[in-house]
Amino acid sequence: MNIASFWSLEYLMGQWRPTIGDPSFMGWFTVGSYFCCAILGAIMVFVNRKRDREFLLFWSTISLLMILLGINKQLDLQSLFTEVGRQIARAQGWIDYRRTVQFWFIVVFGTTVMGAFLLFVIMMKDLFRRFTLAFSGLFFLLGFIIIRASSFHHFDEILGFRVFELKMNWVLELAGIYLIFLAEFKEFFTEIVLFKKISAK
């Protein structure tokens, strides 16, 4: 295989194609939840009267993350990444060692994601108590992302496990989204109440 064909987009994409990954009701419900959360997060940026820098950075980051996760929910870009890795392994002859490489990738990826989360918490420590729900929701989502990225069989079984007909992947993902949503709604309500009090004076 020549270098040109190896690095061609068609080869690297393998069997992956840009299609709707989860056209079910729950799939679109989750996407809608992500986008609603993103919109309310953006509203948080505009309603903050004090223009606090940490506050603005926090909700801007949350809003952007919700948009990206909502898009990825249906495009399933992690599957593209997995396919690219598989194609490279096949072309370079180390496909038999892919499990070992996958394991160390997940270790590095998980450590990096959790490290970034802790750094974010430290940077936003003044907001941590105020938005504990949002930080908890973010932790749920990042944990879900790491588990999904692992693609190990026993993790797939965990995510497919049902509790009262609800899959664990729905529970983990939607719990993260709606914890953040509750934090946004609570802050939005607080801002509205304060605005009314100021206007009444």
C-alpha positions in Angstrom: 0.0 0.0 0.0 1.5 3.3 -1.0 1.6 6.3 1.3 -0.9 8.3 -0.8 -3.6 5.6 -0.5 -2.7 5.0 3.2 -3.4 8.6 4.1 -6.4 8.9 1.9 -9.6 9.9 3.7 -11.5 7.0 2.1 -9.0 4.5 3.6 -8.8 6.0 7.0 -12.6 6.3 7.3 -12.9 2.5 6.7 -16.5 1.4 7.2 -17.5 4.6 9.0 -20.0 6.9 7.2 -21.5 10.2 8.4 -25.0 9.0 9.3 -27.5 9.5 12.2 -26.1 7.3 14.9 -29.2 7.0 17.0 -32.5 7.9 15.2 -34.6 6.5 18.1 -36.8 8.7 20.3 -34.3 8.5 23.2 -31.5 9.5 20.9 -33.2 12.6 19.7 -34.5 13.4 23.2 -30.9 13.3 24.5 -29.8 15.6 21.6 -32.6 18.0 22.4 -31.6 17.9 26.1 -28.0 18.8 25.2 -29.1 21.7 23.1 -31.6 23.0 25.6 -28.9 22.9 28.2 -26.5 24.7 25.8 -29.1 27.4 25.2 -29.9 28.0 28.9 -26.1 28.1 29.5 -25.7 30.8 26.9 -28.6 32.7 28.5 -26.7 32.5 31.8 -23.8 34.4 30.1 -26.1 37.3 29.0 -28.2 37.6 32.2 -25.2 37.9 34.6 -25.4 41.6 35.7 -22.0 41.6 37.4 -20.2 40.4 34.3 -18.0 38.2 36.6 -15.2 36.7 34.5 -15.3 33.3 36.1 -19.0 33.1 35.8 -18.9 34.0 32.1 -16.1 31.5 31.4 -17.9 28.7 33.3 -21.2 29.0 31.5 -19.6 29.6 28.1 -17.5 26.4 28.5 -20.6 24.5 29.6 -22.7 25.8 26.7 -20.0 25.0 24.1 -19.5 21.5 25.6 -23.2 20.8 25.5 -23.3 21.8 21.8 -20.3 19.6 20.9 -21.7 16.6 22.8 -25.1 17.1 21.2 -23.6 17.0 17.7 -21.4 14.0 18.6 -24.5 12.1 20.0 -25.8 11.6 16.4 -22.6 11.8 14.3 -20.9 9.2 16.6 -17.4 10.7 16.0 -15.8 8.4 18.5 -16.6 5.5 16.1 -14.8 7.4 13.4 -11.7 7.8 15.6 -11.8 4.1 16.5 -12.1 3.2 12.8 -9.1 5.4 11.9 -7.0 3.8 14.6 -8.0 0.3 13.3 -7.1 1.2 9.8 -3.7 2.6 10.8 -3.0 -0.5 12.9 -4.0 -2.7 10.0 -1.8 -0.8 7.5 1.2 -0.7 9.9 0.9 -4.4 10.9 0.2 -4.1 14.6 -3.5 -4.9 14.5 -2.8 -7.9 16.8 -1.7 -5.6 19.5 -4.7 -3.2 19.2 -6.1 -4.3 22.6 -3.0 -3.3 24.4 -2.8 0.0 22.5 -6.5 0.5 23.2 -6.0 -0.1 26.9 -3.2 2.4 27.3 -5.1 4.9 25.2 -8.0 4.7 27.5 -5.7 5.1 30.5 -4.1 8.2 29.0 -7.5 9.5 27.8 -9.3 8.9 31.1 -6.4 10.5 33.1 -6.3 13.5 30.8 -10.1 14.0 30.9 -10.2 13.7 34.7 -7.1 15.9 35.1 -8.7 18.5 32.9 -11.9 18.3 35.0 -9.9 18.8 38.3 -8.0 21.7 36.8 -11.4 23.2 35.7 -12.7 22.8 39.3 -9.5 24.4 40.7 -9.8 27.3 38.3 -13.5 27.7 39.2 -13.1 27.0 42.9 -15.0 30.2 43.8 -18.0 28.9 41.9 -17.8 25.3 43.1 -20.2 25.5 46.0 -22.5 27.8 44.1 -22.8 25.4 41.2 -22.3 22.0 42.8 -25.1 20.5 40.7 -23.4 21.7 37.5 -20.0 20.3 38.5 -21.7 17.0 39.5 -23.5 16.8 36.2 -20.2 17.5 34.4 -18.5 14.7 36.3 -21.3 12.3 35.3 -20.9 13.2 31.6 -17.2 13.0 31.6 -17.4 9.6 33.3 -19.9 8.5 30.7 -17.6 9.7 27.9 -14.7 7.7 29.3 -16.7 4.5 29.6 -18.1 4.9 26.1 -14.6 5.6 24.7 -13.3 2.4 26.3 -15.6 0.2 24.1 -14.6 -2.8 26.2 -17.2 -5.6 26.2 -17.9 -5.6 30.0 -18.4 -1.8 29.8 -20.8 -2.3 26.9 -22.7 -4.7 29.1 -22.9 -2.2 31.9 -24.2 0.5 29.6 -26.8 -1.9 28.2 -28.0 -3.0 31.6 -31.6 -1.9 32.2 -33.2 -0.6 35.4 -37.0 -0.3 35.2 -36.6 -0.6 31.4 -34.1 2.3 31.4 -30.7 1.6 30.0 -27.7 2.6 32.1 -26.3 4.7 29.3 -29.6 6.8 29.3 -29.4 7.1 33.1 -25.7 8.2 33.2 -25.9 10.6 30.3 -29.3 12.2 31.1 -28.5 12.5 34.8 -25.4 14.5 33.8 -27.3 16.7 31.5 -30.2 17.4 33.8 -28.0 18.1 36.8 -26.4 20.9 34.8 -29.8 22.0 33.6 -31.2 22.2 37.1 -28.2 24.3 38.1 -28.8 26.6 35.2 -32.6 26.9 35.9 -31.9 27.6 39.6 -29.4 30.4 38.7 -31.8 31.8 36.0 -34.6 31.9 38.5 -32.4 33.6 41.1 -31.4 36.3 38.5 -35.0 36.9 37.6 -36.0 37.3 41.3 -33.1 39.7 41.9 -34.0 41.7 38.8 -37.6 42.1 39.9 -36.4 43.3 43.4 -34.1 45.9 41.9 -36.8 47.0 39.4 -39.3 47.4 42.2 -37.1 49.8 44.2 
